[in-house]
Amino acid sequence: SIAKGKNVIFLQIESLENFVINERVFGQEITPNLNKLINNNSIYFNNIHEQNNAGNSIDMDMIAASGVLPLGDVITYLEYPEVKYYSLPRLLNKEGYNTILTHAERAGDWNWAQAGKSAAGYNIIWDINDYIIDEYAGFGLSDRSFYTQFVDKISKEEEPFLAVLPTLSSHGPFDIDEKYRELDLPKDLDENRLGGYFQSVNYADKQIGLFFELLKERNLLDNTIVVIYGDHGGVHKYYMEDVEASNIDGDWWKEKDNKVPLFIYGVDIPSKVVEAHGGQIDIMPTVAYILGLDTKGYQMGRNLLKTNRDATVIKDGIVVGNPSEKEEEMLKKAYDIADKIIKSNYYYNTDKVD
């Protein structure tokens, strides 16, 4: 495997949609740092679909760890925090990793900390009390400060580690302060949620660039796989009327396609673009494969580097991509199967996890 024994960091970027990648608005790149990754030691997956169900970011916490679809009738981590998954943190704990989940939020919010420990099996939790709240941007602690403090803390921990960092600055309603708005946009666009979205995502991208610099300064970058993805849709999910009221050349920005980007970066990773239609549940088994771990038969997701299927399923059992008839039939049942896996505490009751 390309990355056995390496550190792994998941940057779970708030509201990051795929449509901004490699695009320009009024001549300016929206995500220059992510665009740079495309030809630079990264695999870029450009057909990954949001699969959150009753929850938003909190569903993505669960999916990133477990590779299992979330519930639709209740928020999985709130109602079933004791259900255990055959998760990436559990697999890596066995390999001697430090596994860390960190939000710059209160531990009780959405139950992320308790579920992170009991359901997902992270052995370290850093919550808002582990950070100095010295700069707000967007919805909470600025990505700049969060990353800076995180890298300082992680550099004191034993390697190898897995760390998962959900960010806050690019959270809706995309009203990030003037001082963080670096794109030069026409006034009517800048005052609309779509313009606000471009500014918020551009800020988030700038801080991702900083994050790589910080890892490099601590000599961590060469020994770390960085996985970057959007946790759910942003402007198209909540502000379609603002999108429709906008006036920008082309139509790359118009459609709600439920896609979030996924990048997997590492010094030994050969650059490529993977076009297969996948979903967020595929992140965990794909990363596990790169780390040399076998998850076959355990996850609902699949390894996108070895798949023959060009289709996935999103909320409400909607199948997207190019499925065969048999695949379509199977995919339509996926959320119901997840419901059974979770509500029966399947992994625990079949002795797959203890």
C-alpha positions as CSV (number, residue, x, y, z in Angstrom):
1,S,0.0,0.0,0.0
2,I,1.2,3.5,-0.8
3,A,0.7,4.9,2.7
4,K,0.9,2.2,5.3
5,G,1.7,3.6,8.8
6,K,1.4,7.2,7.7
7,N,-0.5,9.9,9.7
8,V,-4.0,10.7,8.3
9,I,-5.8,14.0,8.6
10,F,-9.4,14.6,7.4
11,L,-10.2,18.2,6.7
12,Q,-14.0,18.2,6.7
13,I,-14.7,21.5,5.0
14,E,-18.0,23.1,6.0
15,S,-20.5,23.4,3.1
16,L,-17.9,22.9,0.4
17,E,-19.5,21.9,-3.0
18,N,-17.7,20.6,-6.0
19,F,-18.9,23.1,-8.5
20,V,-16.4,25.8,-7.4
21,I,-13.3,23.5,-8.0
22,N,-11.2,24.7,-11.0
23,E,-13.7,27.6,-11.7
24,R,-13.2,31.3,-11.9
25,V,-15.6,34.0,-11.0
26,F,-15.0,37.4,-12.7
27,G,-11.5,36.1,-13.7
28,Q,-10.5,35.0,-10.2
29,E,-9.9,31.4,-9.1
30,I,-12.3,30.6,-6.2
31,T,-10.2,27.7,-4.8
32,P,-6.6,28.2,-6.0
33,N,-5.1,25.9,-3.3
34,L,-7.4,23.0,-4.0
35,N,-7.0,23.5,-7.7
36,K,-3.2,23.2,-7.3
37,L,-3.7,19.8,-5.6
38,I,-5.3,18.3,-8.7
39,N,-1.9,17.8,-10.5
40,N,0.2,17.6,-7.3
41,N,0.4,14.3,-5.5
42,S,-3.4,14.0,-5.2
43,I,-6.3,11.9,-6.3
44,Y,-9.3,14.1,-7.0
45,F,-12.7,12.5,-7.1
46,N,-15.1,14.8,-9.0
47,N,-18.3,12.8,-8.8
48,I,-18.8,12.3,-5.0
49,H,-22.4,12.9,-3.8
50,E,-23.7,14.1,-0.4
51,Q,-25.4,11.3,1.4
52,N,-26.4,13.0,4.7
53,N,-29.9,12.1,5.7
54,A,-31.6,13.6,8.8
55,G,-28.5,15.4,9.9
56,N,-26.0,17.7,8.2
57,S,-22.4,18.1,9.4
58,I,-23.1,15.6,12.2
59,D,-24.1,12.9,9.8
60,M,-20.8,13.5,8.0
61,D,-18.9,12.9,11.3
62,M,-20.6,9.5,11.4
63,I,-20.1,8.7,7.7
64,A,-16.4,9.7,7.6
65,A,-15.7,7.3,10.5
66,S,-18.0,4.4,9.6
67,G,-18.6,4.2,5.8
68,V,-22.2,3.5,6.7
69,L,-25.2,5.6,5.5
70,P,-27.1,7.6,8.3
71,L,-30.7,7.3,9.4
72,G,-33.5,9.5,7.9
73,D,-36.1,9.4,10.7
74,V,-33.8,10.7,13.4
75,I,-30.2,12.1,13.6
76,T,-28.1,9.0,14.0
77,Y,-25.5,10.3,16.5
78,L,-28.2,12.0,18.7
79,E,-30.5,9.0,19.0
80,Y,-28.0,6.1,18.7
81,P,-24.7,7.2,20.1
82,E,-24.0,3.8,21.6
83,V,-24.2,1.9,18.3
84,K,-20.7,0.8,17.4
85,Y,-19.2,0.8,13.9
86,Y,-16.4,-1.1,12.3
87,S,-14.8,2.3,11.8
88,L,-11.5,3.8,10.6
89,P,-10.6,4.9,14.1
90,R,-11.1,1.4,15.5
91,L,-9.1,-0.2,12.7
92,L,-6.3,2.3,13.3
93,N,-6.4,2.0,17.1
94,K,-5.4,-1.6,16.5
95,E,-2.5,-0.5,14.4
96,G,-1.2,1.6,17.3
97,Y,-2.5,5.0,16.0
98,N,-3.6,7.9,18.2
99,T,-7.1,8.7,16.9
100,I,-8.4,12.2,17.4
101,L,-11.7,13.9,16.7
102,T,-11.6,17.6,17.2
103,H,-14.3,20.3,16.7
104,A,-14.0,23.9,17.9
105,E,-17.4,23.4,19.4
106,R,-18.9,22.3,22.7
107,A,-18.7,18.6,23.3
108,G,-22.5,18.4,23.8
109,D,-23.4,20.0,20.5
110,W,-25.1,17.4,18.3
111,N,-23.6,14.8,20.7
112,W,-20.5,14.7,18.5
113,A,-18.0,14.0,21.3
114,Q,-19.9,11.2,23.0
115,A,-20.7,9.5,19.7
116,G,-17.2,10.1,18.4
117,K,-15.9,8.1,21.4
118,S,-18.5,5.4,21.7
119,A,-19.9,4.9,18.2
120,A,-16.8,5.7,16.2
121,G,-14.1,4.7,18.7
122,Y,-11.8,7.8,18.6
123,N,-9.5,7.6,21.6
124,I,-8.9,11.4,22.0
125,I,-11.5,14.2,21.8
126,W,-10.5,17.9,21.7
127,D,-13.4,20.3,22.0
128,I,-13.8,24.0,22.2
129,N,-12.1,24.1,25.7
130,D,-8.9,22.9,24.1
131,Y,-8.7,26.0,21.9
132,I,-8.3,29.7,22.5
133,I,-11.2,31.4,20.8
134,D,-9.1,34.4,19.5
135,E,-10.6,35.0,16.1
136,Y,-14.1,34.5,14.7
137,A,-14.7,34.1,10.9
138,G,-18.0,33.0,9.6
139,F,-19.7,30.7,12.1
140,G,-17.2,30.2,14.9
141,L,-13.4,30.0,15.5
142,S,-11.7,31.0,12.3
143,D,-10.2,28.2,10.1
144,R,-6.9,30.1,10.4
145,S,-6.8,29.9,14.1
146,F,-8.2,26.4,14.3
147,Y,-5.6,25.0,12.0
148,T,-2.8,26.9,13.6
149,Q,-3.7,25.8,17.1
150,F,-4.4,22.2,15.9
151,V,-1.0,21.8,14.2
152,D,0.7,23.1,17.3
153,K,-1.1,20.5,19.4
154,I,-0.7,17.6,17.0
155,S,3.0,18.1,16.7
156,K,3.3,17.2,20.4
157,E,1.4,13.9,20.0
158,E,2.8,10.5,19.2
159,E,2.8,9.5,15.6
160,P,1.2,7.8,13.7
161,F,-2.2,9.6,14.2
162,L,-5.6,9.9,12.6
163,A,-7.2,13.3,13.2
164,V,-10.5,14.5,11.9
165,L,-11.2,18.3,11.8
166,P,-14.6,19.7,10.8
167,T,-14.3,23.4,10.0
168,L,-16.7,26.3,10.7
169,S,-15.8,29.4,8.7
170,S,-17.6,28.5,5.5
171,H,-20.9,27.7,7.3
172,G,-24.1,29.3,6.0
173,P,-25.5,31.9,5.8
174,F,-22.1,32.8,4.1
175,D,-22.0,36.2,5.6
176,I,-18.2,36.2,6.3
177,D,-16.9,39.6,7.4
178,E,-15.7,42.1,4.9
179,K,-12.0,41.8,6.0
180,Y,-12.0,38.1,4.9
181,R,-13.5,38.7,1.5
182,E,-10.7,38.7,-0.9
183,L,-12.5,38.2,-4.2
184,D,-13.4,41.3,-6.2
185,L,-17.0,40.8,-7.0
186,P,-19.7,43.1,-8.4
187,K,-21.7,44.7,-5.5
188,D,-25.0,42.9,-6.3
189,L,-23.3,39.5,-6.3
190,D,-21.2,40.2,-3.2
191,E,-24.4,41.1,-1.3
192,N,-26.1,37.9,-2.5
193,R,-25.7,34.5,-0.8
194,L,-23.9,33.1,-3.9
195,G,-21.3,35.8,-3.7
196,G,-21.1,35.3,0.0
197,Y,-20.6,31.6,-0.7
198,F,-17.7,32.3,-3.1
199,Q,-16.1,34.6,-0.5
200,S,-16.5,32.0,2.3
201,V,-15.1,29.1,0.2
202,N,-12.3,31.3,-1.0
203,Y,-11.4,32.0,2.6
204,A,-11.6,28.3,3.5
205,D,-9.3,27.5,0.6
206,K,-6.8,30.1,1.6
207,Q,-6.6,28.5,5.0
208,I,-6.2,25.0,3.5
209,G,-3.1,26.5,1.9
210,L,-1.9,27.7,5.3
211,F,-2.6,24.3,6.8
212,F,-0.2,22.6,4.3
213,E,2.4,25.2,5.1
214,L,2.0,24.6,8.9
215,L,2.4,20.8,8.4
216,K,5.5,21.4,6.3
217,E,7.0,23.7,9.0
218,R,6.6,20.9,11.6
219,N,8.0,18.3,9.2
220,L,4.7,16.5,9.2
221,L,3.6,16.9,5.6
222,D,5.8,14.1,4.1
223,N,4.5,11.5,6.5
224,T,0.8,12.5,6.3
225,I,-2.1,11.7,4.1
226,V,-4.5,14.7,3.9
227,V,-8.1,13.9,3.0
228,I,-10.2,16.9,2.1
229,Y,-13.9,16.9,1.4
230,G,-17.1,18.8,1.7
231,D,-19.5,17.8,4.5
232,H,-22.6,18.7,2.6
233,G,-24.1,21.1,0.1
234,G,-23.9,24.8,0.7
235,V,-25.5,27.6,-1.4
236,H,-27.4,25.2,-3.6
237,K,-28.8,23.3,-0.7
238,Y,-30.2,26.3,1.2
239,Y,-30.2,29.4,-1.0
240,M,-31.4,28.3,-4.5
241,E,-33.3,31.6,-4.9
242,D,-30.1,33.6,-4.4
243,V,-28.4,31.3,-7.0
244,E,-31.2,31.9,-9.5
245,A,-31.1,35.7,-8.9
246,S,-27.5,35.8,-9.9
247,N,-26.0,36.9,-13.1
248,I,-22.6,35.4,-14.0
249,D,-21.3,34.2,-17.4
250,G,-21.7,30.5,-18.2
251,D,-23.9,28.1,-16.4
252,W,-21.3,26.2,-14.2
253,W,-22.7,27.7,-11.1
254,K,-26.5,27.2,-11.7
255,E,-27.2,23.5,-11.1
256,K,-27.9,21.8,-7.7
257,D,-26.0,18.5,-8.3
258,N,-25.5,17.4,-4.7
259,K,-21.7,16.9,-5.3
260,V,-18.9,17.6,-2.9
261,P,-15.2,17.4,-3.8
262,L,-12.9,14.8,-2.4
263,F,-9.1,15.0,-2.5
264,I,-6.6,12.6,-1.1
265,Y,-3.1,14.1,-0.9
266,G,0.2,12.4,0.0
267,V,3.8,12.7,-1.3
268,D,3.8,9.2,-2.8
269,I,0.4,9.4,-4.3
270,P,0.3,9.6,-8.1
271,S,-1.9,12.4,-9.3
272,K,-5.1,11.4,-11.0
273,V,-8.8,12.3,-11.4
274,V,-11.3,9.6,-10.6
275,E,-14.6,10.1,-12.4
276,A,-16.6,7.2,-11.0
277,H,-19.9,8.3,-9.3
278,G,-19.5,7.7,-5.6
279,G,-20.7,8.9,-2.3
280,Q,-19.4,10.1,1.1
281,I,-19.6,6.5,2.5
282,D,-16.8,5.6,0.0
283,I,-14.3,7.9,1.6
284,M,-13.5,5.6,4.5
285,P,-12.9,2.4,2.5
286,T,-10.9,4.2,-0.1
287,V,-8.6,5.8,2.5
288,A,-8.4,2.5,4.3
289,Y,-7.2,0.8,1.1
290,I,-4.5,3.5,0.6
291,L,-3.3,2.7,4.2
292,G,-3.2,-1.0,3.4
293,L,-6.2,-1.9,5.6
294,D,-8.9,-4.4,4.4
295,T,-12.5,-3.3,4.9
296,K,-14.1,-5.5,2.3
297,G,-17.4,-6.8,3.4
298,Y,-17.6,-4.6,6.4
299,Q,-18.6,-1.2,5.0
300,M,-21.5,0.0,2.9
301,G,-19.1,2.2,1.0
302,R,-16.6,0.9,-1.5
303,N,-13.0,1.5,-2.5
304,L,-13.3,4.0,-5.4
305,L,-9.8,3.1,-6.7
306,K,-10.9,-0.5,-7.5
307,T,-14.6,-0.1,-8.3
308,N,-16.5,-1.2,-11.5
309,R,-19.7,0.5,-10.4
310,D,-20.3,4.0,-11.7
311,A,-23.3,4.9,-9.5
312,T,-24.3,5.7,-6.0
313,V,-27.4,6.6,-3.9
314,I,-28.4,9.8,-2.2
315,K,-31.1,10.8,0.3
316,D,-34.6,9.5,-0.5
317,G,-33.2,6.5,-2.3
318,I,-32.4,8.5,-5.4
319,V,-29.8,6.7,-7.6
320,V,-27.3,8.8,-9.5
321,G,-24.7,7.9,-12.0
322,N,-24.8,5.1,-14.6
323,P,-26.0,1.9,-12.8
324,S,-26.9,-1.4,-14.3
325,E,-30.4,-2.6,-13.6
326,K,-29.2,-4.8,-10.8
327,E,-27.1,-2.1,-9.3
328,E,-30.0,0.3,-9.3
329,E,-32.2,-2.2,-7.5
330,M,-29.5,-2.7,-4.9
331,L,-28.8,1.0,-4.4
332,K,-32.4,1.8,-3.9
333,K,-32.5,-0.4,-0.8
334,A,-29.2,1.0,0.7
335,Y,-30.7,3.5,3.2
336,D,-33.1,0.8,4.4
337,I,-30.2,-1.6,4.9
338,A,-28.3,1.1,6.9
339,D,-31.4,1.6,9.0
340,K,-31.3,-2.1,9.9
341,I,-27.5,-2.1,10.5
342,I,-27.7,0.8,12.9
343,K,-30.9,-0.1,14.8
344,S,-29.8,-3.7,15.4
345,N,-26.3,-2.6,16.5
346,Y,-25.1,-5.0,13.8
347,Y,-21.3,-4.8,14.2
348,Y,-21.4,-5.2,17.9
349,N,-23.9,-8.0,17.9
350,T,-22.1,-10.0,15.3
351,D,-18.8,-9.6,17.3
352,K,-17.1,-7.5,14.6
353,V,-16.4,-4.9,17.2
354,D,-16.2,-5.2,20.9
